[in-house]
Amino acid sequence: MIRYGIMEIVHYVESGIGTPVVLLHAFPVDARMWQGVRTELEDHVRVIAPDQRGMGQRSSREAATSELTSDDPQRTVPEEPGMETVAEDVLALLDQLRLRRAYVAGCSMGGYVAMAMARKAPERLEGMILADTKAEADSAEQRDNRLRIADRAEREGITGWLAENTLPGILGDTTRQRRGNVVEQARELVEQQPPAGVAWAQRAMANRPDSSETLRAYRGPALVLAGTEDTLCPPRSARDTAALLPRSEVVTLPEAGHLSPLETPEAFAHAVREWLGE
C-alpha cells in the first residue's frame, strides 16, 4: 500500500513495512524518480521518498488534502539556500514519523543531503547509501555555472532549455539510445519542477561544503553505488568516496548513468537489498 503525507515543508510517499529506508532524489527531478526502486524494495523494507524543498508536483489526489503546493512560497524559503536546511527538513520528517533512526539513500543532490545529515545528526543514520554523488565541494567554475542556471530559471522559467541542457549529462548512453521511455520520463520530471525550486536547489548545491571529513568521521555502514556510464560522478569517483568511509562497500551498476535509480531500478534495488541483507 502506498501512503502519502505532507508536513509543513516536505511532501513524501511511503510504502512497505519493516526497516525504514529514506530515498533522497537527484536534481532536477523529484521523488517520483524512485518509483521503480520503491516497487522493488517495498516488499522488503519501509520506503520513504520525500520531495526536497521547493521540488516536486502534487497529483490531484494529494492536492485535495492540502492547499500547499510545490511552488508555494513556503516551499522555496529560506533566503540562504543550503543542504543543511534540506537535511533539517528530512530530520523533521523522521521526527514526524517517529523514527529515531533510518537508512538514508541519496542520489546525486540527494547524496549531498545525506552527507549533511551525517554532519548534523549521525546518530539518526542507521546506514548511508550514496549513489552517483561525491564528497567534494564545487569548483569555482562549477559554482558559477550553478548560479547562472539559478538566475536563468528565475528570469525565464525552465521550459525546454533545462531538460535539453541537463538530460545528456545525467542519463547514460545506453538509456539515451535504448530506453526512450526512461528519457521521456526524465524529461517530464524536469519540465514539471517549479523554477523557484530549481533556482533554490542550485544555490544550495553551490553553497555546500566539502564533506570529506564528514565521511571520514562517519562510523556507520555505507554503500556507494555508481553507474558505469556516469560521466559526472564516474566509478573512480565512487571508489574515492568509499575510501573516505571506514565501513564501506562499492557496487557499480552496468549500463546506468548519473540517474542510476531511474535508469536501472531493478539492479539498484538488488544492490540495496543485498547490502541490507533483506
Secondary structure, DSSP 4 states (H G I P E B T S, - for coil): -EEEEE-SS-EEEEE--SSEEEEE--TT--GGGGHHHHHHHTTTSEEEEEPPTT-----HHHHTT-S--TTSGGGS--SS--HHHHHHHHHHHHHHTT-S-EEEEEETHHHHHHHHHHHH-GGGEEEEEEES--SSPPPHHHHHHHHHHHHHHHHH--TTHHHHHHHHHHS-HHHHHH-HHHHHHHHHHHHTS-HHHHHHHHHHHHTPPP-HHHHHH--S-EEEEEETT-SSS-HHHHHHHHHHSSSEEEEEETT--TTHHHHSHHHHHHHHHHHHT-
